[in-house]
């Protein structure tokens, strides 16, 4: 029943009130989340990511933050300015993966921007490819060494430096 309420609220552009028995709340990015979001993105991707400017681009349409018990950020999803619809980051804290958090965050971003094509890049060996495939994203291009300037040397990083460019056409 909770999913039906979420879907209805998102379609109508209304805030969604989580019930007390659901400890993870999905909200838009706020200044109070920045420190934890930066830490999560650095742990998930690479050092030096600063998404502070996301607060300026309609955060209710371009950001989703999953917060556990009102204080712990367990996931974040961001797109560039809503006009471009490029998913810049989607990350879930280790230990919270495979719980549906990334699915709900991606669903939220797509619902609020439902008439626009959406694109992203994903590492060639990233399991998130399965999630994007479920939402209908298709591979448009394979790019060698896309992440070369961001990832540590091969002996340290498990992620591929190659990437797929995916697009969801609407």
Buried (B, 14 or more C-beta within 10 A) or exposed (E): EEEEEBEEBBEEEEEBEBEEEEEBBBBBBEEEBBEBBBEBBBEBBBEEBEBEEBBEBBBBBBBBBBBBEEEEBBBBBBBBBBEBBBBBBBBBBEEBBEBBBBBBBBBBBBBBBEEBEBBBBBBBEBEBBEBBEEEEBEEEEEEEEBBEEBBEEEEEBEBBBBBBBBBBEE
